[in-house]
Amino acid sequence: MKKSIADLARIRQEALKNIQLRDQNEASCRIVVGMGTCGISAGARPCLTAIVDEVHKRGLTNVQIVQTGCVGMCRLEPMFDVYLGNEKVTYVDMTPEKSRQVVVEHVVNKRVIHEYTIGAVENK
Ligand code: FES
């Protein structure tokens, strides 16, 4: 479908509004999901899908989700880091359900789920 100049101007205005909203949001968040071979074979893809879905469902505009390669800790996959404010928290041995919980508790409610973190799992 062809777009008119007016359509394009409207789309541009909406995009600018979204960017301004994003800038006004408090601390933005970045989630970095390990998508190396072992991560994928351990189930990282469904975790990534669950994170993207939960972020989208909640209309969170200040969350950036990115993939990374090998993290060097196969036995703890699937894993991802959450960067929020000045803090980085590493979640390990994740499932899609646990990934959704992290979005709700950590990203939205600003409460780290300590039992899923690398510190808790490594100290068992
Ligand atoms: S192959 Fe497993 S962490 Fe790199």
Residues whose N, C-alpha, C, O or C-beta is under 5 A from the ligand:
A	BS01	FES	G36 C38 C70 V71 G72 M73 C74
